Amino acid sequence: MNISKLTLDQKIGQMFICGFHSLGLDDQIRKLIQDYHLGGVIYFRRNIDEPEQVASLSASLQKLAADNGDLPLWIAIDQEGGMVARIDHKKMSRIPGNMSLGATDHPDYSYEVSRVSAEELLQLGINMNFAPCLDVNNNPQNPVIGVRSFGENADKVSEHGAAVIKAFQEKGVSAAAKHFPGHGDTSVDTHMGLATVEHDIERLQQVELKPFIKAIQQEVDVIMTAHVIFPAIEPEPIPATLSRSVLSGLLREELAYNGIIVTDCLEMHAIAKFFGVGEGAVKAIEAGADLVLVSHTLSDQIEAIEAVKNAVQSGRISEKTIDTAVERILKLKQKRVESLKAPETSQVFLERHEKPVVDRLLKEISLKSITLVKDQGQLPLNAEESVLVIWPEVRSLTQVDEPWTEVVTLGDTLSEHLSNVEEIRISAEPNREEIEKTLSAAASFNQVVLVTYTAGSSLPEGQRILAERLMQQNRSKLVAASTRNPYDLNDIPGIPAYLCCYENTPYFMEALASILAGQNRAEGKLPVSLNESSAAAAN
């Protein structure tokens, strides 16, 4: 880990984390490691099959780097939990997402599940997790954060975030707090465009910055930047990722952060569309970033690496700047050297004696998380009557999350508690034909449970229309349960009963079914505010 032994190409390579598109070593990742001395890789679902395959891939990557005379690799992933989990194999523990944990109001849960996640990631050779998300989600229209946040209270986000960081790093996995200085109060997805947070510095210190200050006190290994404009900190209309005022002025100097600064992916439109990936990489390093993330496209990855090299050779970036960043990287790699070793690939993954203990913990958290916001005499359901469950299927991929490969629906779990349950599966964005077909079927049921799912900023129009039409039908019980963003009640305030689940993962659907059947009660606390009309309706 001696910088004096590295060439300029090797030093620049250490400053990049890149993705590739295969389950094994392919031409893309071989070229990046062999020709560009890549310092780290990032996994997505396209790289994931069986856990044993992932462990083998990690070992192969580390061997390739070693055979090339390079340092051990960061192997990173976005394994936030809940609806943002790149690995969802049944052998892995399905860790709750941040807002689910926030709803428990119990930071010890965040610590315990993060310890479990860290242990499992290490068995796969993954040594850096781009988590926790420390954005304070105080904007219901936020299309990209939502349940990735612990909630809207900065102090509670700080407590949960610190617990996650402590757990991961105690186990040897580098945590990456994101998205600095805060992506919570935005209404634009930076995968698609530029967002701006207009608040003054006093407000930023009281809300957006508070969880990151706590993370720095917790000695978080890595902080990831936001592609968001902050006029109160940076007078030029450039995102934080490219701002020297934000990264060097605020984060390094004012907040005294000495760890690694990593960019969010430079292929996101907020950077690629407005600045270009190559120029973005140069500007990010000029601003104070140590690690540059380019997740997908080989041509963009090469463009970024070569743009940085050209900037050094032309004198635009001093080699001292490169050396300062690489020294930080090497210092952390030395600290985490045990976690950077190739994993054992012969073990039977997760055949551990504590697996039943983990299952009990995850079931307990789901019950402590689910929140009853409103009930006008609808709960529990009547076991003597039939029930119709309307389940929205997530059929499209997004940049942030993907549908689970093994889906357990509410109809599946409720059938274990009640004898006469039917389920209709519709698109999360149902068309007119689906709506009419569902309404026709629902007309013969006296009890209906409408499951809602919102990945963006508001309930999809088809789901809203369906809910409003269901309210117009005569029946004794109508219950809505949101299974992602909790703000769905804002769009259907007249619904007579409403629960928040924050995710549609199996433990949560099992817990929801037991609550609907009256065998358990919802114990969660709403971690965000609903609008005034919804709040009035709920009360």
Backbone torsions as a table, in degrees:
resi	resn	phi	psi	omega
1	MET	NA	42.0	-176.7
2	ASN	-106.4	116.3	-175.6
3	ILE	-64.5	-27.0	-178.3
4	SER	-65.6	-18.0	-179.0
5	LYS	-92.0	0.3	-177.0
6	LEU	-100.2	138.9	172.3
7	THR	-76.3	169.3	176.3
8	LEU	-59.1	-43.6	178.8
9	ASP	-59.4	-41.9	-179.6
10	GLN	-67.6	-38.4	179.0
11	LYS	-65.1	-44.7	178.8
12	ILE	-64.3	-41.2	177.6
13	GLY	-57.9	-37.3	178.9
14	GLN	-62.0	-20.1	-175.6
15	MET	-90.4	7.5	-177.0
16	PHE	-123.8	137.9	168.7
17	ILE	-118.3	126.7	-175.4
18	CYS	-132.4	155.5	175.8
19	GLY	-104.1	171.8	176.6
20	PHE	-149.2	-177.6	-162.3
21	HIS	-120.9	18.7	-172.9
22	SER	-129.0	167.0	175.0
23	LEU	-81.3	-14.0	178.7
24	GLY	-135.6	-172.7	178.6
25	LEU	-66.1	125.3	178.1
26	ASP	-121.3	178.9	-176.4
27	ASP	-61.1	-35.6	-178.5
28	GLN	-61.4	-53.6	-175.7
29	ILE	-73.7	-31.9	175.7
30	ARG	-61.8	-45.2	-179.0
31	LYS	-63.4	-43.2	-177.8
32	LEU	-64.1	-38.3	180.0
33	ILE	-78.7	-47.2	-174.2
34	GLN	-74.6	-38.1	-176.0
35	ASP	-95.9	-28.0	-173.3
36	TYR	-119.6	3.7	171.9
37	HIS	55.9	46.4	-174.7
38	LEU	-54.2	139.3	-179.2
39	GLY	-89.0	-20.8	-178.7
40	GLY	-164.4	160.5	176.6
41	VAL	-124.5	160.0	174.4
42	ILE	-125.4	133.6	177.6
43	TYR	-92.6	143.7	168.3
44	PHE	-125.5	179.3	-179.2
45	ARG	-60.1	-26.4	178.8
46	ARG	-64.8	-16.8	179.1
47	ASN	-99.1	0.2	-168.2
48	ILE	-114.2	129.0	169.4
49	ASP	-130.3	-110.6	174.3
50	GLU	-76.3	148.1	175.9
51	PRO	-53.8	-38.9	178.8
52	GLU	-61.8	-35.7	177.2
53	GLN	-64.7	-40.0	-179.7
54	VAL	-65.6	-43.5	177.8
55	ALA	-60.3	-41.4	178.8
56	SER	-65.5	-40.4	178.0
57	LEU	-62.7	-44.2	179.2
58	SER	-60.6	-42.9	179.2
59	ALA	-63.5	-40.9	179.9
60	SER	-65.2	-39.2	178.4
61	LEU	-64.6	-45.1	179.7
62	GLN	-64.1	-37.4	178.0
63	LYS	-66.4	-40.8	179.5
64	LEU	-61.2	-43.3	178.9
65	ALA	-63.9	-44.3	-179.6
66	ALA	-63.8	-43.4	179.5
67	ASP	-63.8	-24.9	179.6
68	ASN	-87.0	1.6	-179.9
69	GLY	78.6	19.2	-177.3
70	ASP	-103.6	168.7	179.5
71	LEU	-73.6	161.3	176.2
72	PRO	-57.6	152.2	-174.4
73	LEU	-91.3	143.4	156.8
74	TRP	-68.6	134.5	169.8
75	ILE	-120.8	108.3	-169.3
76	ALA	-111.4	164.8	-179.7
77	ILE	-160.9	156.9	169.7
78	ASP	-97.7	85.0	178.6
79	GLN	-112.1	70.7	-175.6
80	GLU	-74.7	-29.0	-173.0
81	GLY	103.9	166.4	179.4
82	GLY	62.7	-126.6	-174.7
83	MET	-83.8	-3.3	177.1
84	VAL	-120.1	88.8	-178.4
85	ALA	-146.5	115.2	-178.5
86	ARG	-73.1	-24.8	178.2
87	ILE	-112.1	119.0	179.1
88	ASP	-128.1	25.2	-178.5
89	HIS	-64.7	148.0	-175.9
90	LYS	-62.8	-20.3	176.9
91	LYS	-78.1	-14.5	178.7
92	MET	-91.4	147.5	174.6
93	SER	-73.3	130.9	-179.2
94	ARG	-85.0	89.7	-175.0
95	ILE	-68.6	136.0	178.3
96	PRO	-63.2	154.4	175.7
97	GLY	-78.3	172.2	-174.1
98	ASN	-62.3	-43.5	-177.1
99	MET	-70.0	-31.4	173.0
100	SER	-60.5	-44.4	179.0
101	LEU	-67.5	-39.2	176.7
102	GLY	-60.9	-35.8	-179.5
103	ALA	-68.8	-21.7	175.2
104	THR	-73.7	-22.1	-176.3
105	ASP	56.3	39.2	-170.3
106	HIS	-142.0	86.0	-176.7
107	PRO	-57.8	-23.4	177.8
108	ASP	-61.0	-32.6	176.3
109	TYR	-63.9	-41.4	179.0
110	SER	-60.7	-39.0	178.7
111	TYR	-66.1	-47.9	-174.8
112	GLU	-64.8	-45.1	-177.8
113	VAL	-71.5	-28.8	178.2
114	SER	-71.2	-32.8	173.9
115	ARG	-62.8	-42.7	178.5
116	VAL	-62.0	-47.5	-178.8
117	SER	-61.4	-42.2	-179.5
118	ALA	-62.4	-42.7	178.9
119	GLU	-60.2	-43.0	-177.8
120	GLU	-69.3	-42.1	179.2
121	LEU	-62.0	-41.0	179.7
122	LEU	-62.5	-36.2	177.4
123	GLN	-64.1	-22.6	177.8
124	LEU	-93.1	1.1	-178.3
125	GLY	81.8	13.3	-179.8
126	ILE	-92.9	122.3	-172.1
127	ASN	-117.7	1.4	176.5
128	MET	-141.6	129.2	178.2
129	ASN	-116.8	124.0	177.5
130	PHE	-77.5	72.5	-178.2
131	ALA	-163.2	155.4	8.2
132	PRO	-89.3	159.3	172.3
133	CYS	-80.4	114.1	-177.1
134	LEU	-102.7	15.8	176.9
135	ASP	-69.3	135.5	178.6
136	VAL	-90.7	106.0	-171.6
137	ASN	-84.3	87.4	-180.0
138	ASN	-109.2	16.1	178.2
139	ASN	-123.9	107.9	-179.3
140	PRO	-59.2	-21.7	-178.4
141	GLN	-87.8	5.6	-179.9
142	ASN	-66.2	119.3	-174.4
143	PRO	-89.3	-4.2	-170.2
144	VAL	-128.8	-20.5	-179.5
145	ILE	-97.7	-75.7	175.6
146	GLY	53.7	-121.8	-175.7
147	VAL	-71.2	-3.2	173.5
148	ARG	-73.7	-13.3	177.8
149	SER	-94.4	152.5	174.3
150	PHE	-73.5	-17.2	179.4
151	GLY	149.2	-164.0	-174.6
152	GLU	-102.3	-5.7	179.7
153	ASN	-93.1	115.3	-173.6
154	ALA	-62.0	-36.3	-179.5
155	ASP	-66.7	-41.3	-179.7
156	LYS	-70.9	-38.6	174.9
157	VAL	-59.3	-40.8	179.8
158	SER	-61.7	-44.7	-177.7
159	GLU	-65.0	-47.2	179.9
160	HIS	-65.9	-42.3	-179.5
161	GLY	-61.8	-42.8	179.2
162	ALA	-63.4	-36.5	178.8
163	ALA	-65.1	-41.2	178.9
164	VAL	-64.9	-46.8	-179.3
165	ILE	-59.7	-46.4	-179.6
166	LYS	-58.4	-45.3	-176.7
167	ALA	-64.7	-48.7	-178.0
168	PHE	-61.7	-46.1	-172.9
169	GLN	-77.1	-26.7	171.1
170	GLU	-61.8	-33.9	179.7
171	LYS	-83.5	-12.2	177.5
172	GLY	103.4	6.1	176.3
173	VAL	-97.1	126.7	178.2
174	SER	-70.0	125.5	174.7
175	ALA	-89.1	150.2	178.2
176	ALA	-128.3	102.9	178.9
177	ALA	-71.5	134.6	-176.3
178	LYS	-144.1	158.3	1.7
179	HIS	-116.5	105.7	-173.0
180	PHE	-68.8	136.2	4.5
181	PRO	-89.9	11.8	176.7
182	GLY	135.8	122.0	-175.0
183	HIS	-109.7	11.9	-171.3
184	GLY	-75.7	-39.8	-175.2
185	ASP	-98.6	59.7	177.5
186	THR	-128.0	157.9	177.1
187	SER	-123.2	15.3	178.1
188	VAL	-124.9	136.2	173.8
189	ASP	-82.9	117.3	-176.4
190	THR	-71.3	-7.7	168.2
191	HIS	-64.7	-26.3	-172.8
192	MET	-112.0	-20.2	-177.6
193	GLY	-171.5	-174.6	-178.4
194	LEU	-90.6	138.0	176.7
195	ALA	-116.8	155.1	179.5
196	THR	-131.4	137.3	171.4
197	VAL	-111.3	114.7	-168.9
198	GLU	-89.4	-2.0	-172.3
199	HIS	-64.5	153.4	176.8
200	ASP	-76.6	171.4	-171.8
201	ILE	-67.0	-31.7	179.1
202	GLU	-63.1	-45.0	178.9
203	ARG	-65.6	-41.3	179.3
204	LEU	-60.2	-39.6	179.3
205	GLN	-66.7	-34.7	-177.9
206	GLN	-80.1	-25.5	-174.1
207	VAL	-122.1	-77.4	-169.7
208	GLU	-59.6	-42.4	-174.2
209	LEU	-81.1	-20.7	-171.8
210	LYS	-57.1	-46.4	179.0
211	PRO	-64.2	-31.3	179.4
212	PHE	-73.6	-35.0	175.1
213	ILE	-61.8	-42.2	176.9
214	LYS	-63.5	-40.5	179.7
215	ALA	-63.6	-39.0	178.2
216	ILE	-64.9	-41.0	176.1
217	GLN	-62.0	-30.5	178.5
218	GLN	-81.3	0.1	179.7
219	GLU	60.0	49.1	177.5
220	VAL	-60.6	136.8	-177.4
221	ASP	-64.6	-40.6	-170.0
222	VAL	-138.6	144.5	169.7
223	ILE	-125.2	129.9	179.7
224	MET	-98.2	140.1	-177.3
225	THR	-84.4	159.1	175.5
226	ALA	-104.3	140.9	174.2
227	HIS	-85.3	55.1	-174.0
228	VAL	-126.8	140.2	180.0
229	ILE	-85.6	133.2	178.8
230	PHE	-125.6	89.5	-176.4
231	PRO	-58.6	-27.8	-179.1
232	ALA	-69.3	-20.4	-178.9
233	ILE	-108.6	-40.2	-175.9
234	GLU	-121.1	112.1	-177.5
235	PRO	-68.2	-25.4	178.8
236	GLU	-81.2	150.4	-178.4
237	PRO	-79.9	62.8	179.3
238	ILE	-125.7	146.7	-178.1
239	PRO	-69.6	159.6	-176.6
240	ALA	-53.8	-37.5	-179.3
241	THR	-54.8	-30.5	-174.8
242	LEU	-108.4	8.9	-172.8
243	SER	-101.8	119.8	175.1
244	ARG	-67.7	-32.6	178.2
245	SER	-62.8	-36.8	-178.9
246	VAL	-79.0	-52.4	-172.1
247	LEU	-78.0	-49.8	-178.6
248	SER	-85.3	-46.5	-177.5
249	GLY	-67.7	-57.6	-176.5
250	LEU	-78.1	-56.3	-171.2
251	LEU	-71.9	-48.1	-176.9
252	ARG	-76.1	-51.6	-169.9
253	GLU	-85.4	-54.8	-176.4
254	GLU	-71.3	-43.8	-176.8
255	LEU	-93.1	-4.0	173.4
256	ALA	57.8	41.0	177.9
257	TYR	-83.7	127.1	-176.9
258	ASN	-111.4	0.9	-179.1
259	GLY	-84.1	-161.5	-175.6
260	ILE	-89.7	136.0	172.3
261	ILE	-103.3	123.3	177.4
262	VAL	-116.6	141.8	175.9
263	THR	-78.1	153.0	161.3
264	ASP	-68.1	170.0	-172.8
265	CYS	-60.3	130.4	-178.0
266	LEU	-77.6	-7.3	176.4
267	GLU	-83.3	-9.0	174.7
268	MET	-61.7	146.0	-171.6
269	HIS	-60.2	-28.9	-179.8
270	ALA	-58.1	-27.6	176.6
271	ILE	-104.6	-55.8	-172.9
272	ALA	-59.7	-41.1	-175.1
273	LYS	-74.0	-35.6	-172.6
274	PHE	-99.5	-22.8	-175.8
275	PHE	-128.1	-26.6	-173.7
276	GLY	91.2	147.5	-175.5
277	VAL	-67.9	-44.0	-179.6
278	GLY	-63.3	-51.5	178.5
279	GLU	-64.0	-35.3	177.0
280	GLY	-60.8	-41.3	179.3
281	ALA	-63.8	-43.4	179.6
282	VAL	-63.9	-46.9	-179.3
283	LYS	-63.7	-37.7	-179.7
284	ALA	-63.7	-43.2	179.2
285	ILE	-68.3	-40.0	174.9
286	GLU	-59.5	-35.1	-179.0
287	ALA	-73.0	-25.5	179.8
288	GLY	130.6	4.7	177.7
289	ALA	-71.1	144.9	177.3
290	ASP	-99.6	-38.7	-178.1
291	LEU	-119.0	138.3	179.9
292	VAL	-116.3	129.6	-178.0
293	LEU	-105.0	121.9	175.0
294	VAL	-132.8	105.2	-159.3
295	SER	-88.0	-24.3	-161.5
296	HIS	-125.5	-56.8	-163.0
297	THR	-100.8	125.6	-176.6
298	LEU	-58.4	-43.2	-178.5
299	SER	-62.8	-37.7	176.9
300	ASP	-68.0	-38.9	-179.9
301	GLN	-63.9	-46.7	178.6
302	ILE	-65.2	-41.9	177.9
303	GLU	-56.7	-43.8	-177.5
304	ALA	-67.0	-46.0	-178.9
305	ILE	-63.3	-45.0	-178.2
306	GLU	-70.3	-31.6	177.2
307	ALA	-64.3	-38.5	178.0
308	VAL	-67.3	-43.3	178.9
309	LYS	-61.6	-43.9	178.7
310	ASN	-62.4	-36.7	179.6
311	ALA	-66.8	-34.1	176.9
312	VAL	-71.3	-45.9	-177.6
313	GLN	-66.0	-28.9	178.9
314	SER	-85.4	-9.5	-178.7
315	GLY	90.5	-1.7	178.6
316	ARG	-63.7	-43.0	173.5
317	ILE	-111.4	128.2	179.4
318	SER	-76.5	150.2	176.8
319	GLU	-65.6	-24.4	175.6
320	LYS	-62.3	-38.9	177.0
321	THR	-61.3	-43.9	177.7
322	ILE	-61.8	-46.4	-177.7
323	ASP	-61.7	-40.4	179.9
324	THR	-61.0	-43.9	179.2
325	ALA	-65.7	-45.3	-176.8
326	VAL	-67.1	-34.7	176.2
327	GLU	-59.9	-42.1	176.9
328	ARG	-63.0	-42.5	-179.2
329	ILE	-62.9	-46.2	-179.1
330	LEU	-65.8	-37.4	178.9
331	LYS	-61.3	-43.3	179.6
332	LEU	-71.6	-38.8	177.3
333	LYS	-61.4	-38.0	177.2
334	GLN	-65.8	-40.5	178.9
335	LYS	-63.3	-37.2	-176.3
336	ARG	-103.2	24.7	-171.1
337	VAL	-59.3	-34.9	178.7
338	GLU	-65.1	-34.9	-179.1
339	SER	-77.6	-16.4	179.7
340	LEU	-89.0	-0.6	178.0
341	LYS	-74.4	150.5	177.5
342	ALA	-60.9	136.5	-177.9
343	PRO	-74.2	156.6	170.6
344	GLU	-70.1	128.4	-176.4
345	THR	-105.2	-1.0	-176.0
346	SER	-91.5	-13.7	-176.1
347	GLN	-70.7	154.3	172.0
348	VAL	-83.1	114.3	-169.3
349	PHE	-64.6	129.2	174.0
350	LEU	63.4	22.1	170.9
351	GLU	-82.6	73.7	-171.4
352	ARG	-119.3	149.2	-176.9
353	HIS	-68.3	-23.4	-175.8
354	GLU	-88.0	2.2	-179.0
355	LYS	-54.6	-45.0	176.5
356	PRO	-61.4	-32.8	178.1
357	VAL	-66.0	-41.9	178.1
358	VAL	-63.6	-43.1	178.7
359	ASP	-58.5	-43.7	179.8
360	ARG	-64.0	-39.5	178.3
361	LEU	-61.8	-46.2	-177.4
362	LEU	-67.3	-36.0	176.0
363	LYS	-66.7	-40.2	178.8
364	GLU	-62.6	-43.7	-179.3
365	ILE	-63.3	-40.1	-178.5
366	SER	-61.4	-40.5	178.1
367	LEU	-69.6	-35.4	179.5
368	LYS	-73.8	-15.4	-174.6
369	SER	-95.4	-45.9	-174.1
370	ILE	-57.0	132.3	-169.9
371	THR	-117.1	125.6	172.7
372	LEU	-89.8	110.3	-177.3
373	VAL	-90.4	-33.0	-170.8
374	LYS	-156.1	136.5	175.1
375	ASP	-153.6	108.5	177.0
376	GLN	-99.9	63.4	176.3
377	GLY	71.4	25.7	-176.7
378	GLN	-95.2	-22.0	-174.3
379	LEU	-112.4	146.3	-2.9
380	PRO	-78.9	170.9	174.5
381	LEU	-67.9	154.6	179.3
382	ASN	-83.9	116.4	-177.1
383	ALA	-67.7	-16.9	-178.0
384	GLU	-84.7	-11.2	-177.7
385	GLU	-115.5	157.2	178.5
386	SER	-73.1	156.4	-178.1
387	VAL	-130.9	137.0	172.8
388	LEU	-106.9	126.3	173.7
389	VAL	-104.9	130.0	175.8
390	ILE	-107.8	114.7	-170.7
391	TRP	-113.4	122.2	177.8
392	PRO	-86.2	124.5	178.8
393	GLU	-89.4	133.2	176.3
394	VAL	-88.1	107.2	-171.3
395	ARG	-108.6	-2.1	-177.4
396	SER	-124.4	149.1	177.8
397	LEU	-83.9	152.6	172.2
398	THR	-129.3	171.9	177.5
399	GLN	-70.0	-23.4	-173.6
400	VAL	-96.4	-47.8	-175.4
401	ASP	-139.6	166.3	-179.5
402	GLU	-135.7	155.2	177.9
403	PRO	-60.5	146.7	175.3
404	TRP	-65.4	143.0	-179.6
405	THR	-76.4	-30.2	177.6
406	GLU	-116.7	101.7	-174.2
407	VAL	-95.9	131.0	170.1
408	VAL	-112.7	113.8	-175.2
409	THR	-86.2	166.8	175.7
410	LEU	-64.3	-34.9	177.0
411	GLY	-60.1	-40.0	178.0
412	ASP	-59.6	-48.3	-173.8
413	THR	-78.1	-35.1	-179.8
414	LEU	-67.5	-29.6	177.9
415	SER	-63.5	-20.4	177.5
416	GLU	-78.6	-12.7	-177.6
417	HIS	-112.3	-32.2	-178.1
418	LEU	-122.7	148.5	-169.1
419	SER	-83.6	-24.2	-173.3
420	ASN	-127.1	81.7	-178.6
421	VAL	-119.3	128.2	172.2
422	GLU	-116.5	153.8	-177.6
423	GLU	-136.3	136.9	171.6
424	ILE	-113.2	128.2	178.2
425	ARG	-103.0	126.3	-179.6
426	ILE	-124.6	169.3	174.0
427	SER	-69.6	150.6	173.7
428	ALA	-65.5	-15.9	173.5
429	GLU	-126.0	71.9	-172.1
430	PRO	-67.1	143.2	175.8
431	ASN	-89.1	179.5	-174.8
432	ARG	-61.9	-39.0	-179.4
433	GLU	-63.8	-43.6	178.0
434	GLU	-62.7	-41.4	-179.5
435	ILE	-61.0	-48.8	-177.6
436	GLU	-64.9	-40.5	178.7
437	LYS	-63.6	-41.0	-179.6
438	THR	-67.9	-43.2	179.4
439	LEU	-62.5	-38.5	179.0
440	SER	-63.3	-42.9	178.5
441	ALA	-68.0	-38.6	-176.0
442	ALA	-69.5	-23.6	-175.9
443	ALA	-59.0	-25.3	-178.2
444	SER	-93.7	4.9	-179.5
445	PHE	-109.7	134.3	176.8
446	ASN	-86.2	-14.0	178.1
447	GLN	-131.1	124.1	-179.7
448	VAL	-131.8	134.0	172.5
449	VAL	-114.0	115.3	178.5
450	LEU	-97.3	115.5	175.7
451	VAL	-90.1	128.5	178.9
452	THR	-111.2	155.1	-179.7
453	TYR	-147.8	118.7	178.1
454	THR	-125.2	117.7	176.3
455	ALA	-94.9	-23.3	-177.3
456	GLY	-98.9	-140.7	-171.7
457	SER	-95.2	-13.5	178.9
458	SER	-154.4	159.3	-179.0
459	LEU	-58.2	128.3	179.0
460	PRO	-52.8	143.1	-172.7
461	GLU	-55.1	-41.5	-178.7
462	GLY	-62.8	-39.9	177.0
463	GLN	-66.3	-38.3	179.2
464	ARG	-65.3	-44.7	179.3
465	ILE	-62.4	-43.3	179.5
466	LEU	-60.7	-44.3	179.6
467	ALA	-61.9	-44.4	-179.2
468	GLU	-64.6	-39.3	178.5
469	ARG	-68.9	-37.2	176.8
470	LEU	-62.9	-36.6	178.7
471	MET	-66.4	-22.9	-179.9
472	GLN	-81.6	-17.9	177.3
473	GLN	-80.0	152.9	179.9
474	ASN	-90.2	123.0	174.9
475	ARG	-161.0	165.2	-176.3
476	SER	-83.7	-30.4	-175.9
477	LYS	-137.6	127.3	174.3
478	LEU	-137.4	118.7	-177.2
479	VAL	-123.5	135.3	172.3
480	ALA	-111.1	138.9	177.4
481	ALA	-131.2	115.2	177.7
482	SER	-79.2	137.8	-178.0
483	THR	-119.9	21.7	166.8
484	ARG	-153.4	-109.1	-177.1
485	ASN	-62.9	134.9	-175.6
486	PRO	-78.2	-4.4	-172.7
487	TYR	-81.8	4.2	-175.8
488	ASP	-57.9	-30.5	179.1
489	LEU	-60.7	-28.2	177.0
490	ASN	-58.2	-30.7	-177.4
491	ASP	-93.2	-15.9	179.3
492	ILE	-135.5	59.3	-173.1
493	PRO	-62.5	-20.1	-177.6
494	GLY	-82.0	-3.2	-177.1
495	ILE	-63.0	134.2	-173.2
496	PRO	-75.1	-19.9	176.3
497	ALA	-145.6	141.1	-174.7
498	TYR	-148.2	127.5	175.2
499	LEU	-122.8	150.4	176.2
500	CYS	-111.8	129.6	178.7
501	CYS	-112.8	-19.9	175.1
502	TYR	69.4	-13.6	175.8
503	GLU	-165.3	157.9	-178.4
504	ASN	-107.7	27.9	-177.8
505	THR	-76.9	160.5	-168.5
506	PRO	-56.2	-46.4	-179.1
507	TYR	-58.3	-37.1	-177.5
508	PHE	-74.0	-34.9	176.3
509	MET	-70.8	-34.2	175.0
510	GLU	-65.4	-42.5	179.0
511	ALA	-66.7	-43.0	179.0
512	LEU	-59.8	-43.0	179.5
513	ALA	-60.3	-42.2	-179.4
514	SER	-67.6	-30.8	177.5
515	ILE	-72.2	-45.4	178.7
516	LEU	-60.8	-34.9	-179.0
517	ALA	-82.5	-3.8	177.1
518	GLY	83.0	12.3	-178.5
519	GLN	-90.1	-18.2	174.0
520	ASN	-141.9	166.6	176.4
521	ARG	-116.6	150.5	177.7
522	ALA	-73.4	129.0	-175.1
523	GLU	-115.2	-0.8	-175.8
524	GLY	-73.0	159.7	175.9
525	LYS	-114.1	130.6	-176.6
526	LEU	-61.5	117.3	-175.1
527	PRO	-87.0	0.7	177.9
528	VAL	-137.4	165.8	177.7
529	SER	-95.1	145.0	171.0
530	LEU	-98.3	164.3	-175.9
531	ASN	-71.2	169.9	-169.6
532	GLU	-61.3	-41.6	-178.9
533	SER	-66.9	-38.4	178.0
534	SER	-67.7	-41.8	-180.0
535	ALA	-63.2	-40.8	178.7
536	ALA	-64.6	-41.3	179.0
537	ALA	-65.0	-37.5	-178.7
538	ALA	-69.2	-28.2	-179.2
539	ASN	-93.6	NA	NA
